[in-house]
């Protein structure tokens, strides 16, 4: 990128309208919008993650980079320490590129940037520098997809794989749970843009001791397909809100089937918030069943997925295991079987 382009990207933080919140604060001057962040790029953790969808995890693990702050701030967020409570430290554009290259050196299958919507200009500059310095593995954008097309265009040519959430298409739920009644309309527009800009491209590799628990319709056997380009749309089923899941599946069948992979997640897990944290979230968490999914709900979801018959589909098996919940105070935020840490904000 040219120096002029660099300056224009950073200027986006002035009177910030990077995301649909349109806060209009001067983040370059130290102001903080809904995301809770200034124009500084802050990172909490980076490592090889083995719990993503098979074509992202493949054999070496996905090189996840967890960004501090968030423009959505879901009431049930498992990563609330970094997305809402500010855990992490400032890194320069150069250090961000260093982290990406270190993950590549550790044999990551891709660079998986988690929740970076509010700092897209800085991440774009960091990725451009990393690529100039030898980053060759695919880059994955892992977000809530509460993003404007204008912001996503800053990443065009830098991101290969898009991993958006489609959390809900019910504006009452999105208003109650993450104070964004426009989430459904914004989310659909962003995901359509991603699908149009990332055609599905898979490469077949030998499937050796993959070890994941995801159920696949298309990917299996002695080989596994590695995603080089494309979109995986995630939907987390909220217990007690299966009608909302049907709304999502209807839209995905019409607009994404055959063009993107669909990943339906059954892992909703109540985070053990302390009493102060829980009190802040109590009203929002009452909008659905704040508990693990039960067997009846899981069976219903499986029946739905059989009826929709998506061409590219993943879904999680039902589990009562809560050991995967992260603690970003630790150099190893996840369980050892899920990840291998490479960088931590306390270093």
URKALIN-V415733 format. One record per residue. N is the residue number from 0. RES is the residue in three letters. PHI is phi in whole degrees, -180 to 180 (999 if undefined). OMEGA is omega in whole degrees, -180 to 180 (none if undefined). NEAR is the number of other C-alpha atoms within 10 Angstrom. Layout:
N|RES|PHI|OMEGA|NEAR ; N|RES|PHI|OMEGA|NEAR
This chain:
0|UNK|999|179|10 ; 1|UNK|-75|178|7 ; 2|UNK|-62|178|8 ; 3|UNK|-63|179|8 ; 4|UNK|-63|178|11 ; 5|UNK|-57|-178|14 ; 6|UNK|-64|180|11 ; 7|UNK|-66|178|12 ; 8|UNK|-63|-178|17 ; 9|UNK|-65|179|16 ; 10|UNK|-61|180|16 ; 11|UNK|-61|180|20 ; 12|UNK|-78|179|26 ; 13|UNK|-83|-174|17 ; 14|UNK|53|-165|17 ; 15|UNK|-63|171|22 ; 16|UNK|-129|-178|19 ; 17|UNK|-62|-177|24 ; 18|UNK|-119|-177|23 ; 19|UNK|-64|177|17 ; 20|UNK|-66|179|19 ; 21|UNK|51|-176|12 ; 22|UNK|-63|179|16 ; 23|UNK|74|180|15 ; 24|UNK|-84|177|18 ; 25|UNK|-88|-179|19 ; 26|UNK|-72|175|21 ; 27|UNK|-64|180|17 ; 28|UNK|-90|178|12 ; 29|UNK|99|177|14 ; 30|UNK|-70|-180|17 ; 31|UNK|-126|177|17 ; 32|UNK|-91|179|20 ; 33|UNK|-57|-179|17 ; 34|UNK|-67|179|21 ; 35|UNK|83|-173|18 ; 36|UNK|-121|169|22 ; 37|UNK|-82|179|21 ; 38|UNK|-79|179|22 ; 39|UNK|-70|174|18 ; 40|UNK|-89|-179|24 ; 41|UNK|-122|-177|25 ; 42|UNK|-128|-179|25 ; 43|UNK|-104|-173|26 ; 44|UNK|-162|173|28 ; 45|UNK|-148|180|29 ; 46|UNK|-178|177|29 ; 47|UNK|-86|-177|26 ; 48|UNK|-111|-176|24 ; 49|UNK|-110|-178|24 ; 50|UNK|-111|178|18 ; 51|UNK|-84|179|16 ; 52|UNK|-60|-174|22 ; 53|UNK|-50|-179|26 ; 54|UNK|-74|174|22 ; 55|UNK|-97|179|28 ; 56|UNK|-71|-177|22 ; 57|UNK|48|-177|25 ; 58|UNK|-109|-173|21 ; 59|UNK|-89|-177|17 ; 60|UNK|91|179|27 ; 61|UNK|-88|-177|30 ; 62|UNK|-82|-174|34 ; 63|UNK|-77|175|27 ; 64|UNK|-125|-176|27 ; 65|UNK|-92|-177|24 ; 66|UNK|-90|178|26 ; 67|UNK|-77|179|31 ; 68|UNK|96|179|31 ; 69|UNK|-167|179|25 ; 70|UNK|-95|180|26 ; 71|UNK|-115|173|28 ; 72|UNK|62|179|20 ; 73|UNK|-60|-178|23 ; 74|UNK|-63|-175|21 ; 75|UNK|-101|-170|20 ; 76|UNK|-58|178|17 ; 77|UNK|-72|-179|19 ; 78|UNK|-101|-172|21 ; 79|UNK|-59|180|23 ; 80|UNK|-58|-178|18 ; 81|UNK|-100|-176|24 ; 82|UNK|-77|-174|27 ; 83|UNK|-126|-175|21 ; 84|UNK|-103|169|13 ; 85|UNK|79|-179|19 ; 86|UNK|-70|-178|21 ; 87|UNK|141|178|23 ; 88|UNK|-138|-179|17 ; 89|UNK|-68|173|14 ; 90|UNK|-126|175|16 ; 91|UNK|-77|175|13 ; 92|UNK|-59|180|19 ; 93|UNK|-65|-180|13 ; 94|UNK|-69|176|13 ; 95|UNK|-60|177|23 ; 96|UNK|-61|178|23 ; 97|UNK|-59|-179|17 ; 98|UNK|-62|179|23 ; 99|UNK|-60|-178|28 ; 100|UNK|-69|177|23 ; 101|UNK|-65|177|18 ; 102|UNK|-63|176|27 ; 103|UNK|-63|178|22 ; 104|UNK|-63|179|10 ; 105|UNK|-85|175|16 ; 106|UNK|73|173|16 ; 107|UNK|-61|179|26 ; 108|UNK|-76|-179|25 ; 109|UNK|-163|170|28 ; 110|UNK|-100|-172|32 ; 111|UNK|-115|-175|30 ; 112|UNK|-91|-172|24 ; 113|UNK|-102|172|21 ; 114|UNK|61|-180|25 ; 115|UNK|-111|-171|25 ; 116|UNK|-57|-175|27 ; 117|UNK|-82|180|30 ; 118|UNK|-130|-179|27 ; 119|UNK|-55|-179|23 ; 120|UNK|-58|-179|25 ; 121|UNK|-67|180|23 ; 122|UNK|-66|177|22 ; 123|UNK|-59|179|21 ; 124|UNK|-66|180|23 ; 125|UNK|-65|178|22 ; 126|UNK|-67|179|23 ; 127|UNK|-61|179|18 ; 128|UNK|-67|180|18 ; 129|UNK|-60|179|21 ; 130|UNK|-66|177|16 ; 131|UNK|-64|-178|12 ; 132|UNK|-92|172|12 ; 133|UNK|117|176|11 ; 134|UNK|-73|-177|22 ; 135|UNK|-122|-179|13 ; 136|UNK|-76|-179|19 ; 137|UNK|-61|175|19 ; 138|UNK|-110|-178|23 ; 139|UNK|-115|178|27 ; 140|UNK|-104|-172|24 ; 141|UNK|-110|-171|24 ; 142|UNK|-148|175|21 ; 143|UNK|-76|-176|25 ; 144|UNK|61|167|28 ; 145|UNK|-94|-168|28 ; 146|UNK|-143|175|24 ; 147|UNK|-84|176|19 ; 148|UNK|-61|180|19 ; 149|UNK|-60|178|12 ; 150|UNK|-70|180|21 ; 151|UNK|-61|-179|20 ; 152|UNK|-64|175|14 ; 153|UNK|-66|-178|16 ; 154|UNK|-98|-178|18 ; 155|UNK|-61|-177|13 ; 156|UNK|89|179|11 ; 157|UNK|-107|-179|18 ; 158|UNK|-107|-179|22 ; 159|UNK|-103|-173|25 ; 160|UNK|-124|179|28 ; 161|UNK|-114|-176|25 ; 162|UNK|-125|-176|25 ; 163|UNK|-87|167|23 ; 164|UNK|-83|160|19 ; 165|UNK|-121|-169|25 ; 166|UNK|-71|-180|24 ; 167|UNK|-163|171|22 ; 168|UNK|-114|177|22 ; 169|UNK|-101|-176|18 ; 170|UNK|-63|178|16 ; 171|UNK|-68|177|15 ; 172|UNK|-69|-179|21 ; 173|UNK|-66|176|21 ; 174|UNK|-69|-176|14 ; 175|UNK|-72|-170|17 ; 176|UNK|-90|176|22 ; 177|UNK|-140|170|17 ; 178|UNK|51|180|18 ; 179|UNK|-142|-180|21 ; 180|UNK|-62|179|17 ; 181|UNK|-88|-179|17 ; 182|UNK|-52|-178|27 ; 183|UNK|-57|-178|20 ; 184|UNK|-70|178|13 ; 185|UNK|-65|-177|18 ; 186|UNK|-62|180|22 ; 187|UNK|-63|-180|19 ; 188|UNK|-66|180|16 ; 189|UNK|-64|-178|20 ; 190|UNK|-69|175|26 ; 191|UNK|-59|179|13 ; 192|UNK|-61|-179|15 ; 193|UNK|-60|-180|25 ; 194|UNK|-61|-179|20 ; 195|UNK|-70|-175|11 ; 196|UNK|-103|-178|19 ; 197|UNK|-140|177|20 ; 198|UNK|-62|-177|16 ; 199|UNK|-68|178|18 ; 200|UNK|-135|-178|14 ; 201|UNK|-124|174|14 ; 202|UNK|-117|-178|11 ; 203|UNK|-86|176|12 ; 204|UNK|-130|180|14 ; 205|UNK|-65|-179|14 ; 206|UNK|-95|-176|16 ; 207|UNK|-114|175|11 ; 208|UNK|49|-176|8 ; 209|UNK|-66|171|16 ; 210|UNK|77|179|13 ; 211|UNK|-85|-179|15 ; 212|UNK|-107|-179|12 ; 213|UNK|-67|174|16 ; 214|UNK|-96|-178|16 ; 215|UNK|-122|174|15 ; 216|UNK|-93|-173|13 ; 217|UNK|-105|-172|14 ; 218|UNK|-99|179|17 ; 219|UNK|-177|178|12 ; 220|UNK|80|-176|8 ; 221|UNK|-80|178|10 ; 222|UNK|-125|176|13 ; 223|UNK|-134|-178|21 ; 224|UNK|-97|-180|19 ; 225|UNK|-98|-179|20 ; 226|UNK|-80|175|24 ; 227|UNK|-104|179|21 ; 228|UNK|-156|177|20 ; 229|UNK|138|-176|24 ; 230|UNK|-132|169|27 ; 231|UNK|-119|-178|29 ; 232|UNK|-98|-178|24 ; 233|UNK|-99|172|22 ; 234|UNK|-133|176|20 ; 235|UNK|-91|179|17 ; 236|UNK|-74|176|24 ; 237|UNK|-89|-180|25 ; 238|UNK|-54|-180|20 ; 239|UNK|85|-178|16 ; 240|UNK|-126|-177|15 ; 241|UNK|-67|176|17 ; 242|UNK|-62|177|12 ; 243|UNK|-70|176|17 ; 244|UNK|-62|178|23 ; 245|UNK|-63|176|18 ; 246|UNK|-58|180|13 ; 247|UNK|-66|-178|19 ; 248|UNK|-63|176|23 ; 249|UNK|-59|-179|13 ; 250|UNK|-65|-179|13 ; 251|UNK|-64|179|21 ; 252|UNK|-62|-177|15 ; 253|UNK|-76|-168|9 ; 254|UNK|-113|-173|15 ; 255|UNK|-126|-176|22 ; 256|UNK|-60|-179|18 ; 257|UNK|85|-180|15 ; 258|UNK|-105|-177|18 ; 259|UNK|-144|174|24 ; 260|UNK|-87|179|24 ; 261|UNK|-109|-180|23 ; 262|UNK|-125|-179|23 ; 263|UNK|-102|-170|22 ; 264|UNK|-110|-179|18 ; 265|UNK|-109|-168|22 ; 266|UNK|-90|-178|20 ; 267|UNK|-52|-175|22 ; 268|UNK|-135|177|21 ; 269|UNK|-61|178|16 ; 270|UNK|-77|-180|18 ; 271|UNK|-77|178|10 ; 272|UNK|-64|171|14 ; 273|UNK|-72|-172|8 ; 274|UNK|-61|180|9 ; 275|UNK|-66|179|8 ; 276|UNK|-64|-178|12 ; 277|UNK|-64|-178|15 ; 278|UNK|-61|179|12 ; 279|UNK|-65|-172|12 ; 280|UNK|-107|-168|15 ; 281|UNK|-54|-176|14 ; 282|UNK|-62|-180|12 ; 283|UNK|-66|-178|20 ; 284|UNK|-72|178|19 ; 285|UNK|-81|-179|11 ; 286|UNK|-78|178|16 ; 287|UNK|-149|-180|14 ; 288|UNK|-86|-176|14 ; 289|UNK|-81|-177|18 ; 290|UNK|-159|174|14 ; 291|UNK|-67|173|18 ; 292|UNK|-65|178|20 ; 293|UNK|-96|-176|14 ; 294|UNK|-63|179|11 ; 295|UNK|-62|179|8 ; 296|UNK|-65|-180|18 ; 297|UNK|-63|178|18 ; 298|UNK|-62|179|12 ; 299|UNK|-65|178|12 ; 300|UNK|-64|178|20 ; 301|UNK|-60|178|14 ; 302|UNK|-63|178|12 ; 303|UNK|-61|-178|15 ; 304|UNK|-65|176|17 ; 305|UNK|-65|180|10 ; 306|UNK|-68|-178|9 ; 307|UNK|-74|174|15 ; 308|UNK|53|178|13 ; 309|UNK|-65|-178|20 ; 310|UNK|-70|179|15 ; 311|UNK|-121|-171|18 ; 312|UNK|-139|167|21 ; 313|UNK|-128|169|22 ; 314|UNK|-147|-178|23 ; 315|UNK|-89|172|16 ; 316|UNK|-71|180|14 ; 317|UNK|-71|-179|17 ; 318|UNK|-149|176|14 ; 319|UNK|-99|180|11 ; 320|UNK|-71|177|10 ; 321|UNK|-114|-177|13 ; 322|UNK|-68|-177|9 ; 323|UNK|-78|-180|16 ; 324|UNK|-58|-173|16 ; 325|UNK|-83|170|17 ; 326|UNK|-133|-174|16 ; 327|UNK|-80|167|21 ; 328|UNK|-69|-173|16 ; 329|UNK|-95|175|13 ; 330|UNK|-58|173|19 ; 331|UNK|-104|-175|20 ; 332|UNK|-69|-177|21 ; 333|UNK|-107|175|19 ; 334|UNK|-66|-177|13 ; 335|UNK|-59|-178|12 ; 336|UNK|-75|-177|12 ; 337|UNK|-96|-174|18 ; 338|UNK|-157|173|21 ; 339|UNK|-126|-176|20 ; 340|UNK|-69|180|20 ; 341|UNK|-126|-177|18 ; 342|UNK|-149|180|18 ; 343|UNK|-143|-174|21 ; 344|UNK|-64|-180|18 ; 345|UNK|-84|-179|13 ; 346|UNK|-64|none|7
